[in-house]
């Protein structure tokens, strides 16, 4: 077995193509570093008062008040725009937290799911490729999943959805398909940002001609569509007559590479300059394309969809949306070393 893992798809490249990949990676890194430079964006990067809002909503739910009545009063009181249905989060996440005894219990549940994501991802890696990369992957997963362990991390549904998507990816790698499906839908019902992943899983099932699984994906998607339709109707019924939109803005903000970088630094990377995230993101993308097999294709496709989506969708204060896909970047970053090794070997190979 190779010291840094198994052979990657880069080993198969000709010298010319390997040079092409390196040049493309260098150009991408230069673009990321330019987007990370001080003054590259004048947009504010601070989130609105999400944490106080969520804490207050949970407190009032525990007091027996109805979810939509609470949001009807709390959102405008805290200067949140109320005209967009997406500012009215679907109820399952905060209702679930309200049913738990206290914040420590909620943190414990999320921490347990994060540990399960690490364990399952490590098991999948060891079973498929051996133990060489397992310690590195374990260390890298700490970077994004640390966000699930901070005192207020449990209040963000993106953290829950991201952990569940990571669990789903790992379960598919282990061929535990029904468990992977269930984890994906759990993430979707907690946060609609998991919808791109669910859509990709349906496409993979169709391509693999797994008819029974396709019906399960369609049934789950239908259940979620009904859930969201009921949520939408409730929002419309409770929307204040003076509901305000996000001042002069749209969710289609086209934040480009800068927004991509600030969403990719969820977790420990927040403690470092944005240039560190630029290098990390480039290595993660290079690595996510390295392994072969159906499970790695699912991972690469998911990362690609989220990265492309977040260059277009999202306002600067939505940087925490990255919690949905950052654990997957860590899985890609694990393969950065063997990817670079094989690119260098391809360059040294005879013409």
Secondary structure as the mmCIF struct_conf table of DSSP 4:
data_model
#
loop_
_struct_conf.conf_type_id
_struct_conf.id
_struct_conf.beg_label_comp_id
_struct_conf.beg_label_asym_id
_struct_conf.beg_label_seq_id
_struct_conf.end_label_comp_id
_struct_conf.end_label_asym_id
_struct_conf.end_label_seq_id
TURN_TY1_P TURN_TY1_P1 UNK A 3 UNK A 4
BEND BEND1 UNK A 5 UNK A 6
HELX_LH_PP_P HELX_LH_PP_P1 UNK A 7 UNK A 8
HELX_RH_3T_P HELX_RH_3T_P1 UNK A 9 UNK A 12
BEND BEND2 UNK A 13 UNK A 13
HELX_RH_AL_P HELX_RH_AL_P1 UNK A 15 UNK A 36
BEND BEND3 UNK A 37 UNK A 37
TURN_TY1_P TURN_TY1_P2 UNK A 38 UNK A 39
BEND BEND4 UNK A 40 UNK A 40
BEND BEND5 UNK A 43 UNK A 43
BEND BEND6 UNK A 49 UNK A 49
HELX_RH_AL_P HELX_RH_AL_P2 UNK A 50 UNK A 62
TURN_TY1_P TURN_TY1_P3 UNK A 63 UNK A 64
HELX_RH_AL_P HELX_RH_AL_P3 UNK A 67 UNK A 77
TURN_TY1_P TURN_TY1_P4 UNK A 78 UNK A 79
BEND BEND7 UNK A 83 UNK A 84
HELX_RH_3T_P HELX_RH_3T_P2 UNK A 85 UNK A 87
BEND BEND8 UNK A 88 UNK A 88
BEND BEND9 UNK A 91 UNK A 91
HELX_RH_AL_P HELX_RH_AL_P4 UNK A 92 UNK A 99
BEND BEND10 UNK A 100 UNK A 102
HELX_RH_AL_P HELX_RH_AL_P5 UNK A 103 UNK A 129
BEND BEND11 UNK A 131 UNK A 131
TURN_TY1_P TURN_TY1_P5 UNK A 132 UNK A 133
HELX_RH_AL_P HELX_RH_AL_P6 UNK A 134 UNK A 145
HELX_RH_3T_P HELX_RH_3T_P3 UNK A 146 UNK A 148
TURN_TY1_P TURN_TY1_P6 UNK A 149 UNK A 149
BEND BEND12 UNK A 150 UNK A 150
TURN_TY1_P TURN_TY1_P7 UNK A 151 UNK A 152
HELX_RH_3T_P HELX_RH_3T_P4 UNK A 153 UNK A 155
HELX_RH_AL_P HELX_RH_AL_P7 UNK A 157 UNK A 173
TURN_TY1_P TURN_TY1_P8 UNK A 174 UNK A 175
HELX_RH_AL_P HELX_RH_AL_P8 UNK A 177 UNK A 190
HELX_RH_3T_P HELX_RH_3T_P5 UNK A 192 UNK A 194
HELX_RH_AL_P HELX_RH_AL_P9 UNK A 195 UNK A 207
TURN_TY1_P TURN_TY1_P9 UNK A 208 UNK A 209
HELX_RH_AL_P HELX_RH_AL_P10 UNK A 211 UNK A 238
TURN_TY1_P TURN_TY1_P10 UNK A 241 UNK A 242
TURN_TY1_P TURN_TY1_P11 UNK A 247 UNK A 248
BEND BEND13 UNK A 251 UNK A 251
STRN STRN1 UNK A 252 UNK A 252
HELX_RH_AL_P HELX_RH_AL_P11 UNK A 256 UNK A 263
TURN_TY1_P TURN_TY1_P12 UNK A 264 UNK A 265
BEND BEND14 UNK A 267 UNK A 267
HELX_RH_3T_P HELX_RH_3T_P6 UNK A 268 UNK A 271
BEND BEND15 UNK A 272 UNK A 272
HELX_RH_AL_P HELX_RH_AL_P12 UNK A 274 UNK A 288
TURN_TY1_P TURN_TY1_P13 UNK A 289 UNK A 290
BEND BEND16 UNK A 291 UNK A 291
BEND BEND17 UNK A 293 UNK A 293
HELX_RH_AL_P HELX_RH_AL_P13 UNK A 294 UNK A 310
TURN_TY1_P TURN_TY1_P14 UNK A 311 UNK A 312
STRN STRN2 UNK A 313 UNK A 313
HELX_RH_3T_P HELX_RH_3T_P7 UNK A 316 UNK A 324
TURN_TY1_P TURN_TY1_P15 UNK A 325 UNK A 325
HELX_RH_AL_P HELX_RH_AL_P14 UNK A 326 UNK A 333
TURN_TY1_P TURN_TY1_P16 UNK A 334 UNK A 335
HELX_RH_AL_P HELX_RH_AL_P15 UNK A 336 UNK A 348
BEND BEND18 UNK A 349 UNK A 349
#
